[in-house]
Amino acid sequence: MNSMIYSTGGGYFGVSFSLPIDTAMRVADELRATGRVMRGHIGARTQPLTAELAPAFGLVAPLGALVVRVDADSPAEMAGLCSGDVVLSVGDAAAMPYTEVQDRVANASPGSRLTLHVWRHRASLTVQVGVAANAPDIPPKLVVHPEAGEVRFGLELAQRKGGLGIGLSDPGLYVQAASGSAQRAGLRHGDALIAVNDVQVSGLEDFDAAIRSIPQSDTVALLVMRGSTRSYIPIPPRVSRRTALTP
Protein backbone atom coordinates (compact mmCIF):
# COMPACT_ATOMS: atom_id res chain seq x y z
CA MET A 1 0.00 0.00 0.00
CA ASN A 2 1.47 3.39 -1.02
CA SER A 3 1.67 5.72 1.97
CA MET A 4 3.37 8.85 0.56
CA ILE A 5 5.33 10.20 -2.38
CA TYR A 6 8.40 12.41 -2.56
CA SER A 7 8.58 14.93 -5.37
CA THR A 8 10.82 18.02 -5.66
CA GLY A 9 8.35 19.72 -7.97
CA GLY A 10 5.12 18.98 -6.15
CA GLY A 11 3.71 16.77 -8.89
CA TYR A 12 2.45 13.20 -8.51
CA PHE A 13 5.68 11.60 -9.66
CA GLY A 14 8.99 10.82 -8.00
CA VAL A 15 9.81 8.26 -5.31
CA SER A 16 6.88 6.54 -3.59
CA PHE A 17 6.93 4.86 -0.17
CA SER A 18 4.80 1.91 0.81
CA LEU A 19 4.02 -0.36 3.75
CA PRO A 20 3.03 -4.05 3.84
CA ILE A 21 -0.68 -4.75 3.40
CA ASP A 22 -0.69 -6.80 6.64
CA THR A 23 0.41 -3.70 8.54
CA ALA A 24 -2.17 -1.54 6.79
CA MET A 25 -4.97 -4.01 7.62
CA ARG A 26 -3.92 -4.25 11.28
CA VAL A 27 -3.85 -0.46 11.57
CA ALA A 28 -7.28 -0.21 9.94
CA ASP A 29 -8.73 -2.81 12.31
CA GLU A 30 -7.33 -1.00 15.37
CA LEU A 31 -8.62 2.36 14.17
CA ARG A 32 -12.10 0.93 13.63
CA ALA A 33 -12.10 -0.80 17.02
CA THR A 34 -10.49 1.80 19.29
CA GLY A 35 -9.92 4.96 17.24
CA ARG A 36 -6.15 4.78 17.74
CA VAL A 37 -3.18 2.58 16.98
CA MET A 38 -1.34 1.03 19.92
CA ARG A 39 2.30 0.18 19.32
CA GLY A 40 4.51 -1.50 21.89
CA HIS A 41 7.79 -0.08 23.12
CA ILE A 42 10.33 -0.90 25.81
CA GLY A 43 12.02 2.49 26.22
CA ALA A 44 15.20 1.64 24.32
CA ARG A 45 16.16 3.97 21.47
CA THR A 46 17.97 2.04 18.74
CA GLN A 47 19.58 2.21 15.34
CA PRO A 48 20.51 -0.51 12.83
CA LEU A 49 23.75 -2.37 13.42
CA THR A 50 25.38 -1.68 10.06
CA ALA A 51 28.28 -3.48 8.41
CA GLU A 52 30.47 -0.50 9.37
CA LEU A 53 29.45 -0.64 13.06
CA ALA A 54 29.32 -4.41 13.59
CA PRO A 55 33.11 -4.97 13.95
CA ALA A 56 33.31 -2.40 16.76
CA PHE A 57 31.07 -4.65 18.84
CA GLY A 58 32.72 -7.94 17.90
CA LEU A 59 30.04 -9.00 15.42
CA VAL A 60 30.34 -9.99 11.77
CA ALA A 61 26.78 -9.87 10.45
CA PRO A 62 24.98 -6.49 10.32
CA LEU A 63 21.93 -7.80 12.15
CA GLY A 64 20.04 -6.64 15.22
CA ALA A 65 19.28 -3.31 16.88
CA LEU A 66 22.04 -1.25 18.50
CA VAL A 67 20.87 0.48 21.69
CA VAL A 68 21.91 4.15 21.80
CA ARG A 69 19.81 5.28 24.77
CA VAL A 70 17.66 3.78 27.50
CA ASP A 71 14.87 5.94 28.90
CA ALA A 72 14.75 6.46 32.65
CA ASP A 73 12.19 4.33 34.51
CA SER A 74 11.40 2.41 31.31
CA PRO A 75 10.93 -1.37 30.94
CA ALA A 76 14.34 -1.49 29.23
CA GLU A 77 16.05 0.19 32.18
CA MET A 78 14.32 -2.13 34.65
CA ALA A 79 15.47 -5.10 32.56
CA GLY A 80 19.08 -3.87 32.69
CA LEU A 81 19.54 -2.86 29.04
CA CYS A 82 22.14 -0.16 28.40
CA SER A 83 23.64 1.79 25.51
CA GLY A 84 26.05 -0.33 23.52
CA ASP A 85 23.90 -3.46 23.84
CA VAL A 86 22.88 -5.13 20.58
CA VAL A 87 19.44 -6.73 20.57
CA LEU A 88 20.05 -9.59 18.17
CA SER A 89 16.55 -11.05 18.20
CA VAL A 90 13.16 -10.97 19.91
CA GLY A 91 11.71 -14.32 20.90
CA ASP A 92 13.78 -16.43 18.51
CA ALA A 93 17.44 -17.24 19.15
CA ALA A 94 18.57 -16.54 15.57
CA ALA A 95 19.76 -13.01 14.83
CA MET A 96 17.28 -11.00 12.78
CA PRO A 97 17.28 -7.79 10.72
CA TYR A 98 16.75 -4.46 12.48
CA THR A 99 13.30 -3.97 10.97
CA GLU A 100 12.12 -7.33 12.31
CA VAL A 101 13.35 -6.46 15.83
CA GLN A 102 11.43 -3.18 15.57
CA ASP A 103 8.29 -4.85 14.25
CA ARG A 104 8.23 -7.54 16.96
CA VAL A 105 8.51 -4.95 19.72
CA ALA A 106 6.01 -2.59 18.09
CA ASN A 107 3.46 -5.37 17.49
CA ALA A 108 3.72 -6.72 21.05
CA SER A 109 0.75 -5.98 23.28
CA PRO A 110 1.33 -3.47 26.09
CA GLY A 111 1.56 -5.39 29.35
CA SER A 112 3.11 -8.45 27.74
CA ARG A 113 6.72 -9.60 28.16
CA LEU A 114 9.37 -10.25 25.53
CA THR A 115 12.50 -12.38 25.51
CA LEU A 116 15.44 -10.47 24.05
CA HIS A 117 18.66 -12.12 22.94
CA VAL A 118 21.32 -9.48 23.63
CA TRP A 119 25.01 -9.11 22.73
CA ARG A 120 26.98 -7.25 25.41
CA HIS A 121 30.76 -6.92 25.80
CA ARG A 122 31.21 -9.57 23.08
CA ALA A 123 29.10 -12.16 24.91
CA SER A 124 25.46 -13.23 24.59
CA LEU A 125 22.76 -13.12 27.26
CA THR A 126 18.98 -13.35 27.50
CA VAL A 127 16.84 -10.55 28.94
CA GLN A 128 13.15 -10.52 29.86
CA VAL A 129 11.53 -7.12 29.34
CA GLY A 130 8.01 -5.75 29.72
CA VAL A 131 6.18 -3.89 26.97
CA ALA A 132 4.66 -0.42 27.34
CA ALA A 133 2.74 1.64 24.77
CA ASN A 134 4.06 3.97 22.09
CA ALA A 135 7.61 5.33 21.74
CA PRO A 136 9.27 7.33 18.96
CA ASP A 137 12.18 6.01 16.93
CA ILE A 138 15.48 7.87 16.48
CA PRO A 139 16.97 7.82 12.99
CA PRO A 140 20.51 6.53 12.63
CA LYS A 141 23.48 8.35 11.20
CA LEU A 142 25.88 6.53 8.94
CA VAL A 143 29.39 7.57 7.94
CA VAL A 144 32.39 6.07 6.17
CA HIS A 145 36.03 6.76 5.30
CA PRO A 146 38.96 6.73 7.74
CA GLU A 147 42.06 8.88 7.68
CA ALA A 148 45.36 7.38 8.82
CA GLY A 149 47.65 9.19 11.26
CA GLU A 150 44.96 11.33 12.86
CA VAL A 151 44.93 12.29 16.53
CA ARG A 152 41.53 11.52 18.07
CA PHE A 153 40.07 11.11 14.55
CA GLY A 154 40.56 14.84 13.91
CA LEU A 155 38.56 15.88 16.97
CA GLU A 156 39.45 18.86 19.15
CA LEU A 157 37.79 18.07 22.46
CA ALA A 158 37.01 20.08 25.58
CA GLN A 159 36.18 18.69 29.00
CA ARG A 160 33.67 20.62 31.07
CA LYS A 161 33.60 19.93 34.79
CA GLY A 162 31.07 22.53 35.96
CA GLY A 163 27.82 21.87 37.78
CA LEU A 164 24.74 20.60 36.04
CA GLY A 165 22.98 23.17 33.93
CA ILE A 166 21.52 23.52 30.47
CA GLY A 167 23.08 22.56 27.16
CA LEU A 168 26.84 22.95 26.93
CA SER A 169 27.23 23.87 30.61
CA ASP A 170 26.58 20.26 31.59
CA PRO A 171 29.75 18.39 32.58
CA GLY A 172 31.21 16.03 30.02
CA LEU A 173 33.30 15.79 26.86
CA TYR A 174 32.39 18.10 23.98
CA VAL A 175 33.59 18.71 20.44
CA GLN A 176 35.25 22.08 19.92
CA ALA A 177 36.16 21.44 16.28
CA ALA A 178 36.23 18.53 13.84
CA SER A 179 38.40 17.79 10.82
CA GLY A 180 39.35 14.73 8.78
CA SER A 181 37.44 11.56 9.66
CA ALA A 182 35.38 13.27 12.36
CA GLN A 183 34.28 16.04 10.02
CA ARG A 184 33.34 13.56 7.30
CA ALA A 185 31.38 11.62 9.92
CA GLY A 186 29.26 14.71 10.53
CA LEU A 187 30.60 15.58 13.98
CA ARG A 188 30.55 19.28 14.77
CA HIS A 189 31.07 21.90 17.46
CA GLY A 190 28.92 21.29 20.53
CA ASP A 191 28.40 17.54 20.07
CA ALA A 192 28.78 15.59 23.32
CA LEU A 193 30.72 12.31 23.33
CA ILE A 194 29.02 9.73 25.54
CA ALA A 195 30.79 6.43 24.79
CA VAL A 196 33.40 4.69 22.67
CA ASN A 197 31.93 1.37 21.52
CA ASP A 198 30.22 0.17 24.74
CA VAL A 199 32.54 2.03 27.15
CA GLN A 200 31.22 5.23 28.74
CA VAL A 201 33.56 8.25 28.61
CA SER A 202 33.30 11.47 30.59
CA GLY A 203 36.70 13.07 30.01
CA LEU A 204 39.78 13.19 27.81
CA GLU A 205 41.59 10.47 29.76
CA ASP A 206 38.59 8.14 29.43
CA PHE A 207 38.37 8.84 25.70
CA ASP A 208 42.07 8.32 25.03
CA ALA A 209 42.17 5.12 27.10
CA ALA A 210 39.16 3.72 25.25
CA ILE A 211 40.73 4.51 21.86
CA ARG A 212 44.06 2.93 22.86
CA SER A 213 42.27 -0.28 23.85
CA ILE A 214 40.86 -0.73 20.33
CA PRO A 215 43.16 -2.16 17.63
CA GLN A 216 43.76 0.26 14.77
CA SER A 217 42.40 -2.37 12.39
CA ASP A 218 38.99 -2.32 14.13
CA THR A 219 36.02 -0.04 13.56
CA VAL A 220 35.35 2.45 16.37
CA ALA A 221 31.77 3.43 17.24
CA LEU A 222 31.31 6.83 18.90
CA LEU A 223 28.07 7.49 20.81
CA VAL A 224 27.28 11.16 20.21
CA MET A 225 24.56 13.36 21.69
CA ARG A 226 23.37 16.40 19.74
CA GLY A 227 20.60 18.24 21.51
CA SER A 228 18.42 15.48 22.95
CA THR A 229 19.28 12.90 20.26
CA ARG A 230 21.86 10.15 20.68
CA SER A 231 23.31 8.12 17.84
CA TYR A 232 26.28 5.80 17.27
CA ILE A 233 28.62 6.94 14.49
CA PRO A 234 31.14 4.47 13.00
CA ILE A 235 34.76 5.50 12.43
CA PRO A 236 36.31 2.91 10.07
CA PRO A 237 39.65 1.22 10.86
CA ARG A 238 42.64 3.55 11.00
CA VAL A 239 44.75 0.96 9.18
CA SER A 240 43.76 -2.04 7.08
CA ARG A 241 43.79 -5.44 8.73
CA ARG A 242 46.43 -6.59 6.22
CA THR A 243 48.69 -3.68 7.20
CA ALA A 244 48.15 -4.41 10.89
CA LEU A 245 49.25 -8.04 10.41
CA THR A 246 52.38 -7.16 8.43
CA PRO A 247 55.53 -7.74 10.59
N, C-alpha and C positions, 0 to 999 in steps of 0.2 A: 504494500500500500504506500503510495507516494505521500510524504508528509510535508514537504516544502521544496522550493526550488531557489537556486542562487543564480542571479542574473545581474551583470554590471549595468545593463541598460534599462532594466525594469520590465522587459518583455517576458513572455512566457516561453523562454528558451534558456538553455544554459546547463547547469549541473543540478540534477534532482536527487533528493534524499528520500529514502524509504525505510519502512520498518516491517518486520515479519507479520503476516496476517494473523498468526496465533496471538501475537502481542496486541494487535489492533482489536481482535475479538474480545480478549480478556478485558481490555480497557473499556470497551463498549459495554460489556456485561456489568462491570463494576459501576460505571456511570449510571446505567439504568437502575441498578439495585440501590445504590447509596448516594449517588450524586457526586462522588469523588473517587479518586484512584488512590488506593493505599499501597505504598511500596515499602518493603522492609529495609532497615538499615541497622548497622551495629555501631556506628560512631567512629569508624576508621576511614580516613580519607586516603585514597589510593591512586596509583597511576600504573600503567602497564609496565611490566618488567621487559624491557626491550633487549635486543641482542647486544646493544652497546652497554647496557647496565648489568646484564646477567653476570659477567665475569667478576664484577666488583663484589658480588655476594656469593661467589663460589658455585654458581650454577652455569650450566651450558645452554639449556633450552630457554628461549624467551617466553616462558609461560608463567602464569600466576599474576597476582596483584601485589605491588610493592606498597607497603604502608608508609605514608609520609607524615601522617599526623593522627593522633588518637584524641578524640574529644574528651574533656573532663566529665567524669560521672557517667560515661557512656557504657553500654554493654561490653564494648571492646576493651575499655580500660579495666572494667571489673574482671574480664577474662584474662588480663595480663598482656594483651597485645601492645606493641610499641613500635615507634618508627624504625624502619630498617628491617622489620619482619616481612617475609614474602608469603602471602597466602597462596599456596600452590593449588589447593582444591577445596571444594565445599562438599562434604558428604562422601564423595568417592576418594580413594587413595591416589588415583592417577592424577598427575598434574594436568591442568586444563587452561585454555586461553583466558586472558583477562576478561573478555566480554562474558564468558560463561560464569566466571566467579561473580561478576557484577549481577548477572541475571539471576543466579541462584539466591543471592542475598536479597535482591530487590523483590523477587517473587515469593520469598518466605513470609509466612503470616506473622504479624506482630504478636509477641507473646510466645512464639515457638523458640526452639533452640537448634543451633546448627553445630555440626562438627567441622572444624577447620583443620586442614593439614598445613602446618606452618614450617617455614625454613628460617631458622634463627642461628646466627653465628656458625653457619656452615654445618648445621645439624637439624634433623627433622623432629617435630613434636606435634602432638594433637591437642587442640584447644576446643573446649565447649563454650559457646557464646550465645547469649540471648538475642532476640530480634526485637527492635523497636520500630516505629513508623517514620518514614520519610526523612531523607538526608540528601543534601546536594552533593554532586560530584565535583572534583577539582581537576581541571584539564592538565595533562602532563606537558612537560617541555622537553624537547629532544635536541641534542646537539652532537656534533661530530668534530673530528680533526684535532690531533694533538700538536704540540710544538716542543721539540726536544730542547733541553738545556734551560728551560724556564725555571725561575724561582717562584714557588707557590702558584704555578700555572699562570703567571702574569698578574697575580692579584696583589694590590697594595691594601693591607688590612690594618684596621685600627681596633684596639680593645678598649671598650668603655666599661668602667667599673663603678659608675655612679649608682645612686639609688633608683628604685623603680620609678618610671614615669611614663611618658607617652612617646611613641615612635622611637627615634634614634637615641633618646636619653636612657632607654632601657639598657642594663648591662649586657655585654656580650661582644661578639666578634662581628665587625661590619666591614664592608667593602668601601675603601676610599676611592680606588680607581681600578680599572681592569684593562688589560691588554692581552695580546696573543690568544692563547687557548681560552682563557676566561672571557675575554671580550667576544670571541666567536661563539662561546656558549650562551651569550646573552646576559652574563652577569654585569651589574652596573653599580654605581655609587649608591650607598644606602642599603644594599642587600645585606641581610643577616645570615651568617653561616651557622647552622645548627648542628650538623653532623658530617663526618666523613665516613662513607659506607654506613655501618651500623654503630659507629662510635660517636657519642656526643662530644662536642667541643665547645668550650666557652671562652677560650683565650688563644693567643698565639702559640704558646707552648703546647697546648692540647692539639692544635691544628698541625703543627710541625711534627709532633710525635706520631700522630695518626698517619700523616703522609709518609714518614720514614718507615713505618711498619708495613707499607704496601709495596710489593715489588714494582719496579718501573715498567715491567712488561704486563701489568694488570691494569684494568680499567678502574678509575676512581669515581665514586658517586658522591657528589656534594649535595647535602640537604640544605636548601636555601629558602629563606622566608622573605617575601616582598609584600609589604603591607600585612594582610592577614592570611596570605596564601603561601603554603609550603609546597615545594616540589623538588624531587631529586633530579640532578643534572649530571649526566655522564661526562667525564673527562677521559678520553681514550688513552691507551698506554703511552707512556713517555718514550719508550723504545720498543721495537718489535721483539717478539718472543725469540726469534732467531738470533737477533743481536745480543739479547740477554744471555743466551746459552753459549755464545761464542767465547772460547777461552782467551 
